[in-house]
Amino acid sequence: MKFLHDDMGMRDADSGDEAEVPVAQLEQELSKARQEMLELPAGYQPVQKAVIQNRIAELLVDLQCGEEAFDIAREAFDVFVAAQQWEDAVQSCNVMFIAEQVDSLPALGQGVWLAVTFPVDAELSVAMLQHIIDETPTDSDGAAVAAVTACYIVDIRSEGKQRDNLALFTNHMLGTVARRHSDVSKQEQFDYWMEKMELTDPEKFLPRLRNVVDVLVQEDWWVDREAIWASLPDQ
């Protein structure tokens, strides 16, 4: 899977589970992407540049250039929002979060809000919610809300092999959150925990996710939520 890792962000940093891409290869890819941006034709659309900027920002994160990566992804984000290319905007937020800068948490909150509001790729949406789990204490209700929302998104947005893979991943993620939150180890305990935490009804847990997002973003919103929400059908 492109955006997800199987241990839900709790891997030992020294475990060496993933082979690192050589720095020289990353630098070569970065140089190629920068050249591609310079060679954009006259009259190019802003989103054409923004797509390349997202790729550049991802490479910069891998090269430990977090500040530059964040700034480039932030510029791309505004372009994607203006063009209403929400999935690309969420990818920008993902890069901004993993860049580990001062505004990375607001970026995460906005990425999650967009990923839940719009029919963004299920795997990317789950990855954004996974970040919330990674960032919250073991006893956090917010982690439980994020995990069950991930399961819900997989159920309504994916199908076939992707659904099978993501369902396995998110169910494991929810079980892990239940264990760390309330020491849940048996099915009957899990069922009771789900009911007690009000995690069985989207009409209850989705509003709680909005509260988690508000904590992450505070007042630093980069999108007009009210205007976006008013533009959606059946609102």
C-alpha positions in Angstrom: 0.0 0.0 0.0 1.3 3.4 -1.0 0.2 5.5 2.0 -0.1 3.0 4.9 2.3 1.0 7.0 1.2 -2.2 8.7 2.2 -1.3 12.2 0.1 1.8 12.4 3.0 4.1 13.2 4.2 2.2 16.2 7.3 0.5 14.6 10.5 0.7 16.5 12.6 3.3 14.7 15.6 0.9 14.9 13.8 -2.1 13.6 14.9 -1.7 10.0 11.7 -3.2 8.6 11.8 -1.0 5.5 14.9 -0.7 3.2 15.9 2.9 2.8 16.0 4.4 -0.6 19.6 5.6 -1.3 20.1 9.3 -0.9 21.6 9.5 -4.3 18.5 8.0 -5.9 16.3 10.4 -4.0 18.4 13.4 -5.1 18.3 12.2 -8.7 14.5 11.9 -8.6 14.3 15.4 -7.0 16.5 16.9 -9.7 14.3 15.3 -12.4 11.1 16.6 -10.8 12.5 20.1 -10.5 13.6 20.0 -14.2 10.1 18.8 -15.1 8.6 21.8 -13.4 11.0 24.2 -15.1 10.0 22.7 -18.5 6.3 23.2 -18.1 4.9 24.7 -21.3 3.8 28.3 -21.6 0.3 28.8 -20.4 0.4 25.7 -18.2 -2.4 25.2 -15.7 -1.5 25.9 -12.0 -2.5 22.4 -11.0 0.1 20.9 -13.4 2.8 22.6 -11.4 1.1 21.8 -8.1 1.2 18.0 -8.9 4.9 18.2 -9.4 5.3 20.3 -6.3 3.6 17.5 -4.3 6.1 15.0 -5.7 9.0 17.3 -4.9 7.8 17.9 -1.4 7.6 14.1 -0.8 11.1 13.7 -1.9 12.3 16.5 0.3 10.7 14.9 3.3 12.6 11.7 2.5 15.8 13.8 2.3 15.1 15.3 5.7 14.3 18.8 4.3 11.1 19.2 6.2 10.8 23.0 6.2 11.2 23.3 2.4 8.9 20.3 1.9 6.2 21.9 4.0 6.4 25.3 2.2 6.2 23.7 -1.3 3.3 21.4 -0.3 1.5 24.4 1.3 1.7 26.3 -1.9 0.4 23.3 -3.8 -2.4 22.9 -1.3 -3.8 26.4 -2.1 -3.8 25.6 -5.8 -5.6 22.4 -5.4 -8.2 23.9 -3.1 -8.9 26.7 -5.7 -9.3 24.0 -8.3 -11.4 21.8 -6.0 -9.0 18.9 -6.5 -9.6 17.6 -3.0 -7.7 14.4 -3.2 -4.5 16.2 -4.3 -5.1 18.8 -1.5 -5.3 15.9 1.0 -2.0 14.6 -0.4 -0.5 18.0 0.2 -1.7 17.9 3.8 -0.2 14.4 4.2 3.2 15.7 3.1 2.9 18.8 5.4 2.1 16.6 8.3 5.0 14.2 7.9 7.3 17.2 7.3 7.1 17.8 11.1 6.8 21.5 11.1 5.1 24.0 13.4 1.9 23.9 11.3 1.9 20.2 10.7 -1.0 19.5 13.1 -3.3 22.1 11.4 -2.4 20.5 8.1 -3.4 17.1 9.5 -6.7 18.4 10.7 -7.6 20.0 7.4 -6.5 16.9 5.5 -8.7 14.7 7.6 -11.6 17.1 7.2 -11.3 17.1 3.4 -10.7 13.3 3.3 -13.9 12.6 5.2 -16.0 15.3 3.5 -15.1 14.3 0.0 -14.9 10.9 -1.7 -11.1 10.8 -1.5 -9.2 7.6 -2.2 -9.9 5.3 0.7 -6.3 4.4 1.4 -5.2 8.0 1.6 -8.2 8.8 3.9 -7.2 5.9 6.2 -3.6 7.1 6.2 -4.7 10.6 7.4 -6.8 9.1 10.2 -3.9 6.8 11.1 -1.8 9.9 11.7 -4.4 11.0 14.4 -4.0 7.6 16.1 -0.2 8.0 16.0 -0.4 11.5 17.5 -2.8 10.8 20.4 -2.2 9.3 23.9 -3.0 5.6 24.4 -6.1 6.4 26.4 -7.4 9.0 23.9 -11.0 8.7 22.8 -10.0 10.6 19.6 -7.9 7.6 18.5 -10.9 5.4 18.8 -13.0 7.8 16.8 -10.4 8.0 14.1 -10.0 4.2 13.9 -13.7 3.5 13.6 -14.1 6.3 11.0 -11.3 4.6 9.0 -13.3 1.3 9.1 -16.4 3.2 8.0 -14.7 4.9 5.1 -13.3 1.6 3.8 -16.8 0.1 4.0 -18.4 2.8 1.9 -15.6 3.8 -0.5 -13.7 0.7 -1.5 -14.4 -2.6 -3.2 -12.7 -5.7 -4.4 -9.1 -6.4 -3.4 -8.6 -2.9 -2.1 -11.5 -3.3 0.2 -10.3 -6.7 1.5 -6.8 -5.3 2.2 -8.0 -2.1 3.8 -10.7 -3.8 5.8 -8.1 -6.2 7.3 -5.8 -3.2 8.0 -8.4 -1.0 9.6 -10.0 -3.8 11.7 -6.6 -4.6 13.0 -6.0 -0.9 13.7 -9.3 -0.6 15.6 -8.5 -3.7 17.6 -5.1 -2.2 18.5 -6.7 1.0 19.6 -9.2 -0.9 21.8 -6.4 -2.8 23.5 -4.3 0.3 24.2 -7.3 2.3 25.2 -9.1 -0.1 27.5 -7.1 -3.3 27.6 -9.6 -5.0 25.4 -8.6 -8.6 24.5 -11.8 -10.6 23.9 -14.6 -10.2 21.5 -17.3 -9.6 24.1 -15.1 -6.9 25.7 -14.7 -5.4 22.2 -18.4 -5.4 21.6 -19.1 -3.8 25.0 -16.3 -1.2 24.4 -17.8 -0.3 21.0 -21.2 0.3 22.5 -19.8 2.2 25.5 -17.7 4.4 23.3 -20.7 5.0 20.9 -18.6 3.8 18.0 -21.4 1.9 16.2 -23.3 4.8 14.7 -21.8 7.2 12.2 -24.2 9.9 13.3 -22.6 9.8 16.7 -18.9 9.2 15.9 -18.5 11.5 12.9 -19.5 14.7 14.9 -16.9 13.6 17.5 -14.3 13.4 14.7 -15.1 17.1 13.9 -14.2 17.9 17.5 -10.9 16.1 17.1 -10.2 18.1 13.9 -11.0 21.4 15.6 -8.5 20.6 18.3 -5.8 20.0 15.7 -6.5 23.0 13.6 -7.6 25.5 16.3 -8.3 28.7 14.4 -5.8 28.2 11.6 -8.2 27.1 8.8 -6.9 27.4 5.3 -10.2 26.5 3.7 -13.7 28.1 4.0 -15.5 25.2 5.5 -18.9 26.9 5.5 -18.7 27.7 1.8 -17.5 24.2 1.0 -20.2 22.6 3.1 -22.9 24.8 1.6 -21.8 23.8 -1.9 -22.3 20.1 -1.2 -25.5 18.4 -2.4 -28.2 17.6 0.1 -26.8 20.0 2.7 
